[in-house]
Amino acid sequence: MINTSLLLLGAAAIFGGGWWTGRRNHSVRSPLRSRDAAGLISLASLGIEETDAPAKGAEDSHSGQRLILDAIPFPVAVVRRSDEVVLYVNTPLARMADQDAAFMKGRRSTVKYASRDDYEEVQALLDRDGRVDEREVRLRNAAGRIFWVTLSAVRIPYHGDDAMLVGFTDITARKQAEVVQRELIDAVPIPLVLARTSDATILQINRRASELFGIAADVAVGRHATDFYLVEEERRRLGALLRQDGQVDEFEIQLGDSQHRPFWALLSARLFDHMGEQASLTAVNVINERKRIEDELRASKETAELAYDRLHQAQNSLIQAEKMAALGSLVAGVAHEINTPIGTALTAASHLGERTGEFGAQFHGGKLKKSEVERYLETATETSAIMVATIGRAAELIQSFKQVAVDQSTDIRRQFNLSTYISEILLSLKPRLKQTHHSVVVDCPDDLEIDSYPGALSQVLTNFVMNSIIHGFAEGQVGTIAISAELRDDDIIEIRYGDSGRGIPEKNLARIFEPFFTTKRGTGGTGLGLHIVYNIVTQSLGGAIEVKSAEGQGATFILSIPRTAPGNVERWVDQ
């Protein structure tokens, strides 16, 4: 782009080497810069004469001046300041004024300022500085057409008159484009901010942005967009992304309005060329409501997680309580079952002790007869046999109870005989079953060996039996519990547990494995028994469980577990 002001300064040097300010004569010795147009360089090649250079004749001088002015590629005129008579006009200016150049010379200028204020400011600058640089003004030609120009002028002596050399660049099209752009931006129903990239100066904001930031559009223009960012680090990051990619989409950031009231927004911006300089157009999408909802969701999530943790802790506590209750029942069973054989052994031992005392008295009194010796030996033999048998039975019971107790408390994986282990489990439950008079039928192959977790299986069967006693049978009812097991061809053991109780209502079938679901909550039920069973079967034993029931026809639970428990299942019962 040609520098109009610099070109006029160069031309002014041809007209006597300086311009008037009313105070002194300023000589023009400003060198032309290489970035200006070729026409400017050509002008310099004609030679800018010093003020004391010898004249070659007035006619030659005027002719040279006209040649220089004619070479200027934009509208130029020389106008006498006292009466605004046009002393020279080039063809581009005549074309802009819609008149003939010859007609315009010697007449008062028909191109007038559209604003009196613009005229007075230009004249004041010429009086003070001797020049005007790139000033945007509106002009009106003889036909009344108003157009925008950038005006540059230099005060010069011209044939003895105080004149001004004035040049114009028509910017009407640019101004019209700016108006269209301004109207388009203002019509967009979301806040938009147009800013110069180099210094973040605001060039335009639309009505919605004016309302959002609480600042009038004309007041915002000229301010720095950085004034509305609250976090400098985030602003720098946004700027870096915009420079890197030329665009940014939905950049979340906190902004502030003219009163520094904060709000959250998503910014989307694009870089583009605006009137010869780089600018950014930024759309502002306020997300205060979304951030509020996000904060509420985050708080709700934290509350829910805390509640879940507490529930999980409570569930674990209840599970441990269930385990301890089962072990407590086992201890009670041990005490009850070994009471009879121990009592019998104690009675036999007491009887033997009495007979031994009598035998000793007779021996020491010298009254011992052969018949008494034979009778004592017979008593000792019988009581010893009774004691050995009963104490052996107690030892057997203790060993069985001990095995089940260890399995339930430690849940160690081992190989065991399924039939024998089911019998041991039922033995530990015998005291509880005796109170009900229910019969238990077991159908399991004697040679079925299994490599699994006996403690887990014990918990499952114990829960089934207790569930039948508490929920399955009506009070006073005498029923049957049936337990069967078989090995299928796919090396899966199918264990069926069923009772002849009142069954499960259809509406409850889908919920019986849910945690805390119980129909006996008021009578001590926790609703965890079958939930524990489900997790043990599916996780610890690596199997599956289903239930079949009809109201009034009992319930049957079908377990399908691998004969050899998988090694990669979660140890749920240890949790």
KAWO-V190978 format. One line per field, one symbol per residue. psi: psi as a letter, one per 40 degrees, with the letter a starting at -180 (. if undefined). burial: 1 if it has 9 or more other C-alpha atoms within 8 Angstrom, else 0. Layout:
psi->???
burial->???
This chain:
psi->hhhdddddddddddfeeaiieedihhihfhihideiidddddddeehhiideihiehdddddddddddddeheihiihhhddefhhdihiddddddefihddddheiihehihdhdddddddddddddeeihhfhhihihadeehhiiihhhihhihhfeihihhhiihhfdddddddddddddddeheihihhihddefhhdiiiddddddefhiddddhdihdedehdhdddddddddddddeeihhfhhihiiaeefhiiiihhhihiihhfeihihhhhhhhfddddddddddddddddddddddddddddddddddddddddddddddddddeddddddddddddddddddddddddddeeehidddddddddddddddddddddddddddddddddddddddddfhhihihdddddddddddedddddedeiihhhghhdehiigagdddddddddddddddddddhiheihahhhhiiihidffhhhhhhiifaeahiddedeedeihehiefdefehdeeddddddddddddefaiiiihihhefaihhhhhiidhhieeihgdee.
burial->00011011111111111111100000010001000110111011000100000000000010001001110101111111100111101111111011101001100110101100011001001110011101001111110001111111111110000111111111110010000001001101011111111001111111111110111010011011100110000010010011000111001011111100011111111110000001111111101100100000000000000000000000010110011001101101110111001101110110110011001001100001000110010011001101110110110011011001111100100001111011011001111010010100000100010111111111111111101110011000011111111110000111111111111111001001110011001000111111111111111111111010111011111111111010001001000
